[in-house]
Structures are given as structure tokens and as C-alpha cells.
Amino acid sequence: MQEYILRLCKEVERHRLWEKESRLLLAVSGGADSMALLGLIQQLPPEWQPQFAVVHVHHHLREESDEELRMIQDYCWSQGIAFFAEHWSEENHPKSNLEMAAREFRYAFFADMMEKWPATHLATAHHADDQLETILMRLVRGSTLKGISGIAFSRAFGRGQLVRPLLAFQKDELYRICEMARIPYREDSTNSELTFTRNRYRNSIIPLLKAENKQASRHFGDFSEDLQDAMEVVQPIVAQSFRSLFTKVDPDWVLDLVAWQACDVSLQRLVLSHFVTEQMIPAGHDFRRSQLTAVMDLTENPSPQKQISLVGGWQARKRYDKLIFLSPDSAKADFSDFSEELELNKWVTLPSHGRIGLFHSDNAFSKELPLDAQSVGIKDESALMPFTVRSRRSGDKIVLNKDQPFTKKVSRLFVDKKIPDEERRKACIVTDGEGRILWVPGYAQSVWLSENDKEQTRYRLIYIK
């Protein structure tokens, strides 16, 4: 056990994670990782041990969560450790994006407790195997340079710092620590379910890498540190270029495309990556490489006016020699000017609410949808691509009723359905390549669409509010 304690002391010193005078909150879930972290912190020599307390969130997602809460609570009480818990009640669970919502609730509670206790640091039990999984996942799906550099040992969080002191420890070492120190822990039953992406990597892919080299996770950790070191060296150059190219027009950002075109492409990519990861996207949102490429393409597009949707509700709008990045709030307020082409098998985030996408009917993703998703098939080949989603316009008309086709104004449709003005302003319109209205999601569909999932159609439009 002493070997592991000394290793933790070296990691704390090497990365300057905290000082003796710091006040540390430990995020403990009840698994072997976080319980091993708690056990190690307990046994640190006096000169390395800060004042600490434990925080835990009961998500009410699994039956065994009650038992986990009791185990941590009993352990802390028996050891004289301050313990704080919060409940995420079931009535507050969203219908979709449950994992992201749980994370946001958890970290909001941690930030709140940093203020109340108060604490200078929050420590989580991310370890070397987590680092390996994270880097692989981001490489496979595409990410920014900062994204593929993996998990950092520390970053700003709340009123202080978020630290990960176990990043140099492998998972099996944490099990060994719990066994040696007789520290209780509980296994999360969902860790073996392959429905979650991370679990598929953890249970199917990582074992193959470790069969090739047992030190694979350590080598990925070295790669992460090397890449983060390189980024730290180049960061001053990138930051200076960012300040000369971007202007803050609160709450939005404006990129000077004339000055941008004079920059080397490699610098453009680094500056754009810096912008989206440091300025535009809050911590926790994953900005994929495909979106960086889409923004780069937008800057080169010959059209003087064009726009695309970005993650988190942001929009990028090209307006002649400027590229305007509209914040989610600005995009919602300016929905009257929204228009974006639907690309096959890609989602478009709507400024007002939700998202919409065009998919092949046999696309597996289109069949794994939340219960409130709306889906229609495009059955008539006369509906020409490209399809566009846009805001309402004066005079919009839609062809209804397949037996006796007739045209109806969208505005009249809302009146007949007694739709409030606030909802009318949020409504979006899907048109085909000839400008014909195919769909008003949530309100009406044209004669060229079908709601029947069994009917053979080549494409499906999917809307999630």
C-alpha cells in the first residue's frame, strides 16, 4: 500500500495538484476507482494531506444506488469524514440525453458544494484506463486537437480547480488498493451493458489492446502528456492570432474573413480549434472534427451568405467578409432569418428548439429514437433534393390531403389548430429542392410524405423537439 501512497505523492508534486493548505472535495460514486482515491487520500502523510470531504450524487437511475449511498455514508461516518449527498429525483430526468443531463446535474452540485463548504479543489477518480478509452473514442468519432489530447490532470472548475490525481494509475491497481486496505466498493451493473459506447470500448476493444501490450494505458497517458505539452508551447502564438482575427460582440463573435484568408491553413485550423474549445463551447460539450471542417469549408464557400448549425445551439453565418458566430440566445432571437440545407445522415440543431435530420430509411440510427421523436418517410421521388429546413415566411403554403390535394396557408393552419403565437414563431419548415413545403414538424405534412414506418421509402425526416 505504501508504494501506491508514494506514487500519489509524486503525482501531486509533479503536476502541482494541490497544497497542504488546500481544501479538497472528493467526488465518490461508490465504485472501486473513487473508493480507492478516498482510501489513498486518507493515508497520505500529514505534509501531503489537505483537509477533505466527500460528495456524492444519487441519480435514481439504478436499484443498487440506494445501497451505494448507504455504503459511502456509513464508511465516511465510521472514518469521521465530512459527507455531502444530493438526489437527482426521477421527475427531473429528461426523456433524452440522460447521460449528459446526469453529468450536468452532478457537476453543478459539485460546483455548488465548492462554494458552500468551501473547497479550493474537486478531485475525481479518472484513471489511466479512462484516459485510454477517452482518447480512442475521440479519435474514432473525430474531435479537436485538445479533444484527442485526452483528460488533463487539472483544469479550472467552479471557484477553484478540478484535479485527477489517479490518471497514472491503472484500473487493476485501484482494485488492488481496495483489497489491500479493505476498502468497500460496489460494481455498477450497467458497466457490462454494451448499449453504451464507452462500455463497448471498455469491454470489447481495450482488452485487445492490453493483450498486445499490458502497458497500453500507460503509453496512451504518455501520448496525452506529450500532446498537451506541445499545445502549451504553441498556445501563445495561437492565442495572439485569435485576438487579432476574432472580435467579441457580446454575446456573439465575429471573424474577419479578409485577415483570415491571409493566414496559413495550419494556423487557421489551430485558431478555430482554440476558439471553439476555449471560447464558444462550454466544458462538457464535445465539438467534433467534422464541425471544424464544416466551418473551414464555410469560410471558403464562394457564396457571400450561407450558414450552418453547430453544437450547443450555436450558428455560424457567413455574411460577405465576416463570419458571425451566433450564441444560442442570439440564434433563438433571430430565428426569423434561419435557413440551412439538410445533409444526409446528419442532424441540424434548430435555433428555437430541438433538432432535425434527413436519414436513409435503413439507417440504424433512425430506428433508435426517443419516444417523442417524429418521423416521416419521403415516398414521392418528385420531391427533389437538396432539402432545406428554415423559419416560416409570409405566404408559406403546403399541399395537404392525398385523396383530394389542396393547398393551405401555413398561417391559416396555425389559426385552425389554435396554436399560440409563441409556438408559431418557433415552427420550422422543411422544403425540397424546388421550394415546395414538405413538412411543418409537429403540425402538418404534405402529400409527398408518409408516417407509416412499414411503407417502403428511401429517406426519412426525423424531428426531435
Secondary structure, DSSP 8 states (H G I E B T S, - for coil): -HHHHHHHHHHHHHHT---TT-EEEEE--SSHHHHHHHHHHHTS-TTT--EEEEEEEE-S-STTHHHHHHHHHHHHHHHT--EEEEE--GGG--SS-HHHHHHHHHHHHHHHHHHHTT-SEEE----HHHHHHHHHHHHHH---HHHHT---SEEEETTEEEE-TTTTS-HHHHHHHHHHTT------GGGG-TTSHHHHIIIIIHHHHHHH-TTHHHHHHHHHHHHHHHHHHHHHHHHHHHHHHEEEETTEEEEEHHHHHTS-HHHHHHHHHHIIIIIIS-TT----HHHHHHHHHHHH-S-SEEEEE-GGG-EEEEETTEEEEE-HHHHHHTGGG-EEE--BTEEEE-SSS-EEEEEETT-GGGGS--TT-EEEEE--TTS-S--EEEE--TT-EEEE-SSS-EEEEHHHHHHHTT--HHHHHH-EEEE-TT--EEEETTTEE-TTEE--TTS--SEEEEEE-
